[in-house]
Amino acid sequence: MTDLNSSLSGTVAPSVILVGVDFGLPHFDGGLEELGLLAQTAGYTVAERVSCKRRAPDPALFVGSGKADEIKLLAQSTGASEVLFDQALSPAQQRNLERHLGIPVNDRTLLILEIFAQRARSHEGKLQVELARLQYLSTRLVRRWSHLERQSGGIGMRGGPGEKQIELDRRLISEAIKRTKERLGKVKKQRATQRRQRERRDAFNISLVGYTNAGKSSLFNGLVKARAYAADQLFATLDTTTRQLYLGEAGRSVSLSDTVGFIRDLPHGLVDAFAATLQEAVDADLLLHVVDASNPAHPEQIASVMGVLKDIGADHIPQVLVFNKLDAMDAATIPSVLVDLMELDGQSVPRIYVSARSGEGLAELRGMLAERVLSQVVDMHPEVQGSSDGVENSLP
C-alpha cells in the first residue's frame, strides 16, 4: 500500500479509485461514503467512485472482466495510483486484479490496518497492530512477488537447502507472529493485575463503546474534564484511556474508560489483536454505547457495534444508549423527550440524548450513572438502602 505518511510530509496525496459491489445486503454503502472517509483518513484523495451489482463475487476478478476493464480505463484517465475495494478480497482475486489493472489493489481490511498502524501510540497499541498486519500478510504471500517462487538455500543462506523464498518468508512471518503474541501476553497480564487492583478497591467500571467518530472521546473529555485526543475523523482514538469520574449524587468515584471505535466489517484479526484493549469493555459493569444521533445510518452502526460486542463476549453487560451530537441534529428530528427507553435486541435499554460539544444533557447523564452505581451498592450492601432512598430515580 502507498505510504500513508505522504500527506504529512508535504507531498501530493496519492489518488485512488473506490470500488463497491452490491450483493443485495442491507448495509451496502452505495455512495461509498465511509470508504471515502477511511481513504481520506489514510491520506488519500479520491479520484473516482465505482459501484456495481452482482449476485455473487467473480472467483477470479471479484467484479468480473467487463467492470475490471472499466476500472482500468478510469485509472488511466484519472491518473489514479491505486484501487481500494470496500469488501475483502481473497489473495488470488487481489493478485489477478493487480495483473489486470497494472496498479496496486487493496481492500477495506488492509486500509483499516494501515490507519491503525499510523495512529497507534502506546507500546500495546503498536504490538496489537503489528500482530494484525502480520496475520493479514501471512495470507498474501501469493501476490506480485514472483521472486518468492525461486529456490534458495545452501551455505550462508537463511533457508535450508532447496527451500523456496515463499516458504522462508512464510516461516519468518510465522515466527514474528509467535514473538508478538508472546509480548502481547505479557501486556495482558499487566492489564489483568491493574483490573484486580481496581476490583479490590470495589471500583465501578464504565466503558465507552460505539461506532468510530460517534464522539466517544469528546464525551469522555466532557465527563471527566480530561484532554484525551478528539477529532472529527475515523479512529481518532486507538489506545484505551482510563480516568476517575466523581459522581456527586452517588458520593463516590467510578472508573471511566475510552476504548477504540468499532466499524462495519471490522477485520477479525483486529478484534483478536485488540483483545487486550477491548477487555476493558468485557470487564465493565456498565457500557455507555455512544451513537452519532445526527448520522442517518445510526441504526446500522448500532447493529455493527452490537455484533462486535457479541464477538468479544461483552453483549451481556448492561448498557445505556447515549445519543450524542444533539447539537448537529436537524431541528425536525430532535425528540421532545431526551430521556426514554429504546428496544435493543429484545430488551428495553435506557437512552439519553446529549451533546458532548455543548454540554447539554451531561448533567442528566451523570445523574443516570449515579443511579446505576447506587443500585449496585444496594445490591452488594443492603444495609445502605436507607442512605440511597432519597436519591431520585433518574432512569425512565
Residue, then its C-alpha position, 0 to 999 in steps of 0.5 A: m500500500t502507498d505510504l500513508n505518511s505522504s500527506l504529512s510530509g508535504t507531498v501530493a496525496p496519492s489518488v485512488i479509485l473506490v470500488g463497491v459491489d452490491f450483493g443485495l445486503p442491507h448495509f451496502d454503502g452505495g455512495l461509498e461514503e465511509l470508504g471515502l472517509l477511511a481513504q481520506t483518513a489514510g491520506y488519500t484523495v479520491a479520484e473516482r467512485v465505482s459501484c456495481k451489482r452482482r449476485a455473487p463475487d467473480p472467483a477470479l476478478f471479484v467484479g468480473s472482466g467487463k467492470a475490471d476493464e472499466i476500472k482500468l480505463l478510469a485509472q488511466s484517465t484519472g491518473a489514479s495510483e491505486v484501487l481500494f475495494d470496500q469488501a475483502l478480497s481473497p489473495a488470488q482475486q487481489r493478485n489477478l486484479e493487480r495483473h489486470l489493472g497494472i496498479p496496486v489493489n487493496d481492500r477495506t481490511l488492509l486500509i483499516l490496518e494501515i490507519f491503525a498502524q499510523r495512529a497507534r501510540s502506546h507500546e500495546g497499541k503498536l504490538q496489537v497492530e503489528l500482530a494484525r498486519l502480520q496475520y493479514l500478510s501471512t495470507r498474501l504471500v501469493r501476490r506480485w512477488s514472483h521472486l518468492e517462487r525461486q529456490s534458495g538455500g545452501i551455505g550462508m543462506r537463511g533457508g535450508p537447502g532447496e527451500k523456496q523464498i515463499e516458504l522462508d518468508r512464510r516461516l519468518i512471518s510465522e515466527a514474528i507472529k509467535r514473538t508478538k503474541e508472546r509480548l502481547g501476553k505479557v501486556k495482558k497480564q499487566r492489564a489483568t493485575q491493574r483490573r484486580q487492583r481496581e476490583r479490590r478497591d470495589a471500583f465501578n467500571i464504565s466503558l465507552v463503546g460505539y461506532t468510530n467518530a460517534g464522539k466517544s472521546s469528546l464525551f469522555n473529555g466532557l465527563v471527566k474534564a480530561r484532554a484525551y485526543a478528539a477529532d472529527q475523523l475515523f479512529a481518532t482514538l486507538d489506545t484505551t484511556t482510563r480516568q476517575l469520574y466523581l459522581g456527586e449524587a452517588g458520593r463516590s468515584v467510578s472508573l471511566s474508560d475510552t476504548v477504540g471505535f468499532i466499524r462495519d466489517l471490522p477485520h477479525g484479526l483486529v478484534d483478536a489483536f485488540a483483545a487486550t484493549l477491548q477487555e476493558a469493555v468485557d470487564a465493565d459493569l456498565l457500557l455507555h454505547v455512544v451513537d452519532a444521533s445526527n448520522p442517518a445510518h445510526p441504526e446500522q452502526i448500532a447493529s455493527v457495534m452490537g455484533v462486535l460486542k457479541d464477538i468479544g463476549a461483552d453483549h451481556i453487560p448492561q448498557v445505556l444508549v447515549f445519543n450524542k451530537l444533539d447539537a448537529m441534529d436537524a431541528a425536525t428530528i430532535p425528540s421532545v423527550l431526551v430521556d426514554l427507553m429504546e428496544l435493543d435486541g429484545q430488551s428495553v435499554p435506557r437512552i439519553y440524548v446529549s451533546a458532548r460539544s455543548g454540554e447539554g444533557l451531561a448533567e442528566l447523564r451523570g445523574m443516570l450513572a449515579e443511579r446505576v452505581l447506587s443500585q449496585v451498592v444496594d445490591m452488594h450492601p443492603e444495609v445502605q438502602g436507607s442512605s440511597d432512598g432519597v436519591e431520585n430515580s433518574l432512569p425512565 
